[in-house]
Amino acid sequence: MKLRSLQKLCHMHVVTLRELIPALRSLGGASNPGAGLSKQEVMQGMSRMFQIVEQEVPGQVSAEAPEQTCRLLYRLYDRGQADTVCCRSVEAALIALSADTLSAKHRGELRSLTRPYSDIFSLSIGLSSNPIRIISQ
């Protein structure tokens, strides 16, 4: 139930890997997965992703969706308040929050792990009530 609530708050309940992958590619994760992404870079990726969703499923995404999703990602992963988040963290969170089935998310995660990245990460993100409170603020 918490995951579904968080998906709806961020409008990720209508985002599948099909719309997510182009946004992730635009963030440049394949070239440097450990790189820090600025808020502007993440916002551009989120805007692109939600534009694709809006074209495919009109009326399902609000204008605030990119900002809400970006804010959640930074509240979860920018603990040092350096205004950057790791590309891998963004990728893992967005795959976890996508509307796809668990098996599709797993395939998406495996695909990202088979790319020539220098580090390995886990898909696990803590889905407590805290992220829901963060995005609703």
Residue pairs with C-beta under 8 A, 6 or more apart in sequence:
2 127
2 128
2 129
2 132
3 96
3 97
3 127
4 13
5 132
6 12
6 72
6 97
6 127
6 131
6 132
6 135
7 13
7 97
7 99
9 68
9 72
9 132
9 135
9 136
10 65
10 68
10 69
10 72
10 97
10 135
11 50
11 53
11 60
11 61
11 62
11 65
11 68
11 69
12 69
12 94
12 97
12 98
12 99
13 99
14 53
14 57
14 60
14 61
14 99
15 49
15 50
15 53
15 94
15 97
15 98
15 99
16 98
16 99
16 100
16 104
17 95
17 98
17 100
17 104
17 105
17 108
19 49
19 52
19 53
19 56
20 49
20 94
20 95
20 98
20 108
21 108
22 48
22 49
22 52
23 45
23 46
23 48
23 49
23 52
23 94
24 45
24 90
24 91
24 94
24 112
26 44
26 45
26 48
27 37
27 41
27 42
27 45
27 87
27 90
27 91
28 35
28 87
29 35
29 87
29 88
29 90
29 91
29 112
30 115
30 116
30 117
32 87
33 86
33 87
33 88
33 91
33 115
33 117
33 118
33 119
34 86
34 87
34 88
34 118
34 119
35 86
35 87
36 82
36 84
36 85
36 86
36 87
37 84
37 85
37 86
37 87
37 90
38 83
38 84
39 70
39 74
39 83
42 70
42 73
42 74
42 85
42 90
43 66
43 67
43 70
45 90
46 65
46 66
46 67
46 69
46 70
47 66
49 66
50 61
50 65
50 66
53 60
53 61
54 60
54 61
68 135
69 94
71 134
71 135
72 93
72 131
72 134
72 135
73 85
73 89
73 90
73 93
73 94
74 83
74 85
75 131
75 134
75 135
76 89
76 93
76 125
76 131
76 134
77 85
77 86
77 89
77 90
77 93
78 84
78 85
88 117
88 119
88 121
89 121
91 112
92 109
92 121
92 122
92 123
92 125
93 125
95 105
95 108
95 109
95 112
95 123
96 105
96 123
96 125
96 127
98 105
98 108
100 108
105 123
109 123
113 120
